[in-house]
């Protein structure tokens, strides 16, 4: 999606609720901006003609909360450049946003406004481990979950302090004034870019794109947009090639591994490899898989899934300050599997998905929100197929238990050895509602099915 001309915005605004014009890309947001924000961020962070961009807009006081007297922050209705995904970030990742974040957006195609939608405010638990280089970087921000809204050109937001919409099952933190919002609140409007322009499928690849593809060279040709599926016999042969020296005699004689599923590569979903940190970070093995939901809403088509993933990627890197997209894999509602964090789908890539348990694990995010909505049978089956293969590479039984050492979190102290399911939900390692109650209830099915795929 490309930005629209300022003159076009003016015509649109006059016709749609007489919205105030969005500021030019190089201009500051109207009104007095907090000094820290003015010094560190522009209101819009990309040029109009760049496919894929982020607009970052400081939130302003709108009114006062009647109960607490604290300021309600937000933005009045306004026209903006086209975007499809949004979230709210703030300065300190250690701060939590206790309150309610609501947005409404204007569809670019029809000019119609949505009703108010809630944005999931708890997202710090989807991230790098405490004290890790990635988690302690100066550029890391606190954030809400991203919300997919579809192609839009207008937005209104309000952030109300207070108890708000706490996650089911989440404990109330000790101390702290919940009437005070974290400093540096900004609205991030993400244009995931056009599929063909973000990552061209022909022509020479950049050094970063070549490196991201080369780590999968044992599975697919350089520049492949998809790693093809294999049957059981082919997968067992590949296992000997990939990990033969590390296999026990028993594993060589009878390897338990599910057939490799097809996986859309980063090149396949259009990753702009210049965004991420160049190096790849690995752990020693994969002992468990943590299942998540993206909490980004369910209003998407499977054809839009690559755009959502590009949006998550840009949000994680450009807005939250992570080194790459946090999840190792993503699964859409149609059951298609996508490569997440760069480093090689068969390798033990260290992700940023389950705070406290990113070492020796892999993170799989099902795209959508599954607190009240059931995940599709196709998505659950894809999780089973993926885990049967990925865990099988490392000799893990999907129906088994394993021990992991906590790096610190709100359930387990740093250094504690924890016995967990080999296929666990995010909430098993951190006090959170993720992956949503409806998806969590399907993990037993995923474990049984994955074990069957492995031949157990």
C-alpha positions as CSV (number, residue, x, y, z in Angstrom):
1,X,0.0,0.0,0.0
2,X,1.4,3.4,-1.0
3,X,0.8,6.6,0.8
4,X,-1.8,9.0,-0.7
5,X,-1.2,12.5,-1.8
6,X,-1.9,15.4,0.6
7,X,-4.4,16.8,-1.9
8,X,-6.2,13.6,-2.0
9,X,-6.3,13.5,1.8
10,X,-7.9,16.9,1.9
11,X,-10.7,15.9,-0.5
12,X,-11.3,12.7,1.5
13,X,-11.4,14.6,4.8
14,X,-13.9,17.1,3.5
15,X,-16.2,14.3,2.5
16,X,-15.8,12.1,5.6
17,X,-16.9,13.7,8.9
18,X,-14.7,16.8,8.2
19,X,-11.8,15.1,9.8
20,X,-8.7,17.3,10.6
21,X,-5.9,16.7,8.1
22,X,-3.0,14.5,9.2
23,X,0.3,16.4,9.5
24,X,2.8,16.2,6.6
25,X,5.4,13.4,6.9
26,X,8.0,15.8,8.1
27,X,5.9,18.0,10.4
28,X,5.5,17.7,14.1
29,X,2.0,16.7,15.5
30,X,0.0,19.8,16.4
31,X,0.0,20.9,20.0
32,X,2.8,20.8,22.6
33,X,4.6,17.5,22.5
34,X,6.4,16.0,25.5
35,X,10.1,17.0,25.3
36,X,11.4,13.4,25.3
37,X,9.1,12.4,22.4
38,X,10.0,15.5,20.4
39,X,13.7,14.8,20.9
40,X,13.6,11.1,20.0
41,X,10.8,10.5,17.4
42,X,9.2,12.2,14.5
43,X,5.4,11.9,14.1
44,X,5.9,10.0,10.9
45,X,8.9,7.8,10.3
46,X,8.8,7.0,6.6
47,X,8.5,8.7,3.2
48,X,5.2,8.4,1.3
49,X,6.8,6.6,-1.6
50,X,8.4,3.8,0.5
51,X,6.4,0.5,0.4
52,X,6.0,-0.5,4.0
53,X,6.2,2.1,6.7
54,X,5.3,3.1,10.2
55,X,3.6,6.3,11.4
56,X,4.3,7.0,15.0
57,X,2.0,9.6,16.6
58,X,2.3,10.8,20.2
59,X,-0.9,10.5,22.2
60,X,-2.3,13.7,23.8
61,X,-4.5,14.4,26.8
62,X,-8.2,14.3,25.7
63,X,-10.1,14.6,29.0
64,X,-10.0,13.5,32.6
65,X,-11.1,10.2,34.0
66,X,-14.0,10.9,36.3
67,X,-13.1,8.3,38.9
68,X,-9.4,8.9,39.3
69,X,-9.0,12.4,37.8
70,X,-6.1,11.1,35.7
71,X,-5.7,12.2,32.1
72,X,-7.3,10.1,29.3
73,X,-4.8,10.1,26.4
74,X,-5.5,9.6,22.8
75,X,-6.0,11.2,19.4
76,X,-9.1,12.8,18.0
77,X,-10.4,11.5,14.6
78,X,-7.9,12.2,11.9
79,X,-6.8,11.3,8.4
80,X,-3.5,9.5,8.1
81,X,-1.6,7.6,5.4
82,X,-2.8,4.2,4.6
83,X,-2.1,1.5,7.2
84,X,-3.5,-1.9,8.1
85,X,-2.2,-2.8,11.6
86,X,-1.8,-0.7,14.7
87,X,-0.6,-0.8,18.3
88,X,0.3,1.5,21.2
89,X,3.9,1.6,22.6
90,X,5.6,3.4,25.5
91,X,9.1,4.2,26.6
92,X,9.9,1.6,29.3
93,X,9.3,-2.1,28.6
94,X,9.2,-2.7,32.4
95,X,6.1,-0.5,32.7
96,X,2.7,-2.1,32.3
97,X,-0.3,-0.3,30.8
98,X,-3.1,-0.7,33.3
99,X,-6.2,0.5,31.6
100,X,-8.2,0.2,28.4
101,X,-7.0,1.0,24.9
102,X,-9.7,1.4,22.3
103,X,-9.5,2.4,18.6
104,X,-11.8,2.9,15.7
105,X,-10.6,3.2,12.1
106,X,-11.9,4.4,8.7
107,X,-11.8,1.9,5.9
108,X,-9.8,3.2,2.9
109,X,-12.1,1.6,0.4
110,X,-15.5,2.7,1.7
111,X,-14.8,5.6,4.0
112,X,-16.9,3.9,6.7
113,X,-15.9,4.0,10.3
114,X,-15.7,0.9,12.5
115,X,-17.1,0.8,16.0
116,X,-14.7,1.0,19.0
117,X,-12.4,-2.0,19.3
118,X,-10.4,-3.0,22.3
119,X,-6.6,-3.6,21.9
120,X,-5.0,-6.3,24.1
121,X,-2.8,-4.4,26.5
122,X,-0.7,-7.3,27.9
123,X,2.1,-8.1,25.5
124,X,5.3,-7.9,27.5
125,X,5.2,-11.6,28.1
126,X,5.7,-12.1,24.3
127,X,9.3,-11.1,24.3
128,X,12.9,-11.7,24.9
129,X,14.1,-13.1,28.3
130,X,15.0,-10.7,31.1
131,X,18.7,-9.7,31.2
132,X,19.2,-11.0,27.6
133,X,21.0,-8.8,25.2
134,X,17.8,-8.4,23.1
135,X,15.5,-7.9,26.1
136,X,17.7,-5.3,27.8
137,X,18.5,-3.2,24.7
138,X,18.1,0.5,25.1
139,X,15.8,0.6,22.1
140,X,13.2,-1.8,23.5
141,X,9.7,-0.4,24.2
142,X,6.6,-1.6,26.1
143,X,3.7,-2.3,23.9
144,X,0.2,-3.5,23.4
145,X,-0.5,-6.4,21.1
146,X,-0.9,-5.5,17.4
147,X,-4.4,-5.2,16.0
148,X,-5.1,-5.9,12.4
149,X,-7.8,-3.5,11.1
150,X,-7.4,-3.9,7.3
151,X,-6.5,-1.1,4.9
152,X,-7.5,2.2,6.6
153,X,-6.9,5.9,6.2
154,X,-8.4,7.4,9.4
155,X,-8.0,6.6,13.1
156,X,-9.2,7.6,16.5
157,X,-7.8,6.3,19.8
158,X,-8.4,6.7,23.5
159,X,-6.4,5.2,26.4
160,X,-8.2,5.2,29.7
161,X,-6.2,4.6,32.9
162,X,-7.4,2.3,35.6
163,X,-8.1,-1.5,36.0
164,X,-9.3,-1.6,32.4
165,X,-9.5,-5.0,30.8
166,X,-7.1,-7.2,32.8
167,X,-6.3,-10.6,31.3
168,X,-8.3,-13.5,32.6
169,X,-6.2,-15.4,35.1
170,X,-3.6,-12.6,35.4
171,X,-2.7,-11.6,38.9
172,X,-2.9,-8.0,40.0
173,X,0.7,-6.7,40.4
174,X,1.7,-5.6,43.9
175,X,1.9,-1.9,44.5
176,X,1.9,0.8,41.8
177,X,-0.7,3.4,40.9
178,X,-2.9,2.0,38.1
179,X,-4.4,5.5,37.5
180,X,-1.1,6.6,36.0
181,X,-0.3,5.6,32.4
182,X,3.2,4.8,31.3
183,X,5.1,7.8,29.9
184,X,5.8,8.1,26.2
185,X,2.6,6.7,24.8
186,X,2.5,6.6,21.0
187,X,0.2,5.1,18.4
188,X,2.0,3.0,15.8
189,X,0.3,2.7,12.4
190,X,1.9,0.0,10.3
191,X,1.6,-0.3,6.6
192,X,3.0,-3.8,5.9
193,X,3.8,-2.9,2.3
194,X,2.8,-4.3,-1.0
195,X,3.6,-8.0,-1.4
196,X,5.4,-7.7,-4.7
197,X,7.3,-4.5,-3.8
198,X,8.4,-5.4,-0.3
199,X,10.5,-8.4,-1.4
200,X,10.8,-8.9,-5.2
201,X,10.7,-12.6,-6.2
202,X,13.0,-12.1,-9.2
203,X,16.4,-10.4,-9.6
204,X,19.4,-10.4,-7.3
205,X,18.8,-10.8,-3.6
206,X,20.4,-8.5,-1.0
207,X,23.1,-9.9,1.2
208,X,20.6,-10.1,4.1
209,X,18.0,-11.9,2.0
210,X,20.7,-14.3,0.7
211,X,21.8,-15.1,4.3
212,X,18.2,-15.7,5.5
213,X,17.6,-18.1,2.6
214,X,21.0,-19.8,2.8
215,X,20.4,-21.2,6.3
216,X,17.6,-23.3,4.8
217,X,19.7,-24.5,1.8
218,X,19.7,-28.1,3.0
219,X,15.9,-28.0,2.7
220,X,15.2,-25.8,-0.4
221,X,17.1,-24.0,-3.1
222,X,18.5,-20.5,-2.5
223,X,15.7,-17.9,-2.9
224,X,12.9,-20.4,-2.5
225,X,9.5,-19.0,-1.5
226,X,8.4,-22.3,0.0
227,X,10.1,-25.3,1.6
228,X,8.2,-28.2,0.1
229,X,6.5,-31.0,2.1
230,X,8.2,-34.4,2.3
231,X,6.7,-37.9,2.9
232,X,7.7,-40.0,5.9
233,X,10.5,-41.9,4.2
234,X,12.0,-38.7,2.7
235,X,11.8,-37.0,6.1
236,X,13.6,-39.9,7.9
237,X,16.4,-39.8,5.3
238,X,16.7,-36.0,5.7
239,X,16.9,-36.5,9.5
240,X,20.0,-38.6,9.0
241,X,21.5,-35.9,6.8
242,X,20.7,-33.0,9.1
243,X,21.4,-34.5,12.5
244,X,23.0,-37.9,11.9
245,X,26.0,-37.3,14.1
246,X,23.8,-36.2,17.0
247,X,21.4,-39.2,16.9
248,X,21.6,-42.1,19.3
249,X,21.7,-45.7,17.9
250,X,18.0,-46.1,19.0
251,X,17.0,-42.9,17.1
252,X,18.9,-44.2,14.0
253,X,17.2,-47.5,14.2
254,X,13.7,-46.1,14.7
255,X,13.4,-42.3,14.4
256,X,10.2,-40.8,15.6
257,X,9.6,-37.8,13.4
258,X,6.5,-36.6,11.5
259,X,6.7,-35.9,7.8
260,X,8.1,-32.4,7.1
261,X,5.2,-30.0,6.3
262,X,5.4,-27.3,3.6
263,X,6.7,-24.0,5.1
264,X,6.4,-20.6,3.5
265,X,9.8,-18.9,3.8
266,X,10.5,-15.4,4.8
267,X,11.1,-14.6,1.1
268,X,7.7,-16.2,0.5
269,X,5.8,-13.8,2.8
270,X,7.9,-10.8,1.7
271,X,10.2,-10.0,4.6
272,X,12.3,-6.9,4.2
273,X,15.5,-8.4,5.5
274,X,17.1,-5.0,5.9
275,X,14.9,-4.3,9.0
276,X,16.2,-7.1,11.3
277,X,19.5,-7.5,13.0
278,X,21.9,-9.3,10.7
279,X,23.2,-12.1,13.0
280,X,21.3,-15.3,13.9
281,X,21.1,-16.4,17.5
282,X,20.8,-20.1,18.4
283,X,20.3,-22.3,21.4
284,X,21.6,-25.8,21.8
285,X,18.4,-27.8,21.1
286,X,14.6,-27.7,21.0
287,X,13.1,-29.4,24.0
288,X,9.6,-27.9,23.8
289,X,7.2,-25.9,21.7
290,X,5.2,-23.0,23.1
291,X,1.9,-22.2,21.3
292,X,0.6,-18.7,21.2
293,X,-2.1,-16.6,19.5
294,X,-1.2,-13.2,18.1
295,X,-4.2,-11.5,19.8
296,X,-4.5,-9.4,16.6
297,X,-8.2,-10.2,15.9
298,X,-9.8,-12.7,13.5
299,X,-10.9,-10.3,10.8
300,X,-8.5,-11.4,8.1
301,X,-8.5,-13.7,5.1
302,X,-5.9,-16.4,4.5
303,X,-4.7,-14.4,1.4
304,X,-3.9,-11.5,3.8
305,X,-1.8,-13.6,6.1
306,X,1.6,-12.6,4.5
307,X,0.6,-9.0,5.0
308,X,-0.2,-9.6,8.7
309,X,3.1,-11.3,9.2
310,X,5.0,-8.4,7.5
311,X,3.0,-6.1,9.9
312,X,4.0,-8.2,13.0
313,X,7.6,-8.2,11.8
314,X,7.7,-4.4,11.3
315,X,5.9,-3.8,14.6
316,X,8.3,-6.1,16.5
317,X,11.4,-4.6,15.0
318,X,10.7,-1.0,14.2
319,X,8.3,-0.2,17.0
320,X,9.2,-2.6,19.9
321,X,12.9,-2.6,19.2
322,X,13.3,-6.4,18.9
323,X,16.1,-7.9,16.7
324,X,13.5,-9.7,14.5
325,X,10.0,-11.0,14.6
326,X,9.5,-12.8,17.9
327,X,7.9,-16.1,16.8
328,X,9.8,-18.9,15.2
329,X,6.7,-20.0,13.2
330,X,3.3,-18.7,12.4
331,X,0.1,-20.5,11.3
332,X,-2.9,-19.0,9.6
333,X,-6.5,-20.0,10.0
334,X,-6.3,-22.1,6.8
335,X,-3.4,-24.2,8.3
336,X,-0.6,-22.7,6.2
337,X,2.7,-22.6,8.1
338,X,5.2,-19.7,7.8
339,X,8.8,-19.3,8.8
340,X,9.2,-16.7,11.5
341,X,12.5,-15.5,13.0
342,X,15.4,-15.9,10.6
343,X,18.1,-18.5,11.2
344,X,16.8,-21.7,9.6
345,X,13.5,-23.6,10.2
346,X,15.3,-26.9,11.1
347,X,17.7,-25.2,13.5
348,X,17.3,-24.2,17.2
349,X,16.8,-20.5,16.6
350,X,16.3,-18.5,19.8
351,X,13.1,-16.5,19.5
352,X,11.4,-13.8,21.6
353,X,8.0,-15.4,22.3
354,X,7.7,-16.7,25.9
355,X,9.4,-14.4,28.4
356,X,11.5,-16.6,30.6
357,X,11.5,-19.7,28.4
358,X,13.1,-18.7,25.0
359,X,16.1,-21.0,25.5
360,X,15.8,-24.5,24.0
361,X,12.2,-23.9,22.8
362,X,10.4,-22.9,19.7
363,X,7.5,-20.5,19.5
364,X,4.5,-21.1,17.3
365,X,1.8,-18.4,16.9
366,X,-1.6,-19.0,15.5
367,X,-2.7,-15.8,13.8
368,X,-5.8,-14.5,15.4
369,X,-7.5,-14.1,18.9
370,X,-8.8,-17.3,20.5
371,X,-10.1,-16.2,23.9
372,X,-13.7,-16.7,22.8
373,X,-13.4,-18.0,19.3
374,X,-12.4,-21.6,18.5
375,X,-9.4,-22.0,16.3
376,X,-10.0,-23.8,13.0
377,X,-9.4,-27.5,12.7
378,X,-6.9,-26.7,9.9
379,X,-4.8,-24.5,12.2
380,X,-4.8,-27.1,15.0
381,X,-3.8,-29.8,12.5
382,X,-1.0,-27.5,11.2
383,X,0.4,-27.1,14.8
384,X,0.4,-30.9,15.2
385,X,2.2,-31.4,11.8
386,X,4.7,-28.7,12.5
387,X,5.5,-29.9,16.1
388,X,5.7,-33.6,15.0
389,X,8.5,-32.6,12.6
390,X,10.3,-29.9,14.5
391,X,10.3,-31.8,17.8
392,X,11.1,-35.0,16.0
393,X,14.4,-33.4,14.7
394,X,15.5,-33.2,18.4
395,X,14.0,-36.5,19.6
396,X,11.2,-35.1,21.6
397,X,7.9,-36.8,22.2
398,X,4.9,-34.4,21.7
399,X,3.0,-36.2,24.5
400,X,5.9,-36.1,26.9
401,X,7.2,-33.8,29.6
402,X,10.5,-32.0,29.8
403,X,12.5,-29.8,32.2
404,X,13.3,-26.2,31.3
405,X,15.2,-23.6,33.3
406,X,13.3,-20.3,33.8
407,X,15.1,-17.1,32.9
408,X,12.7,-15.2,35.2
409,X,9.0,-14.3,35.0
410,X,5.8,-13.9,37.0
411,X,5.3,-17.6,37.5
412,X,8.8,-19.0,38.0
413,X,11.8,-17.3,39.4
414,X,15.1,-17.1,37.5
415,X,17.0,-20.4,37.7
416,X,14.1,-22.6,38.7
417,X,13.8,-25.9,36.8
418,X,10.2,-26.4,35.7
419,X,8.6,-29.6,34.4
420,X,6.4,-28.7,31.4
421,X,4.6,-30.4,28.6
422,X,6.7,-30.7,25.5
423,X,3.9,-28.9,23.7
424,X,2.8,-26.2,26.1
425,X,0.7,-23.1,25.9
426,X,2.2,-19.7,26.6
427,X,0.2,-19.6,29.9
428,X,2.1,-22.6,31.1
429,X,5.3,-20.6,31.4
430,X,3.9,-17.2,32.2
431,X,0.8,-15.9,33.9
432,X,-1.1,-14.8,30.9
433,X,-4.3,-15.7,29.0
434,X,-2.3,-16.5,25.8
435,X,-2.9,-18.6,23.7
436,X,-6.6,-17.9,24.5
437,X,-8.8,-20.4,26.3
438,X,-10.3,-21.9,23.1
439,X,-6.9,-22.6,21.5
440,X,-5.4,-23.8,24.8
441,X,-8.2,-26.4,25.1
442,X,-7.1,-27.8,21.7
443,X,-3.5,-28.5,22.7
444,X,-4.3,-32.0,24.0
445,X,-5.6,-32.8,20.5
446,X,-2.4,-31.3,19.0
447,X,-0.2,-33.4,21.3
448,X,-2.0,-36.7,20.4
449,X,-2.1,-35.9,16.7
450,X,1.6,-34.9,16.6
451,X,2.6,-38.1,18.4
452,X,0.6,-40.1,15.9
453,X,2.4,-38.3,13.0
454,X,5.7,-39.3,14.6
455,X,4.6,-43.0,14.6
456,X,4.3,-43.3,18.4
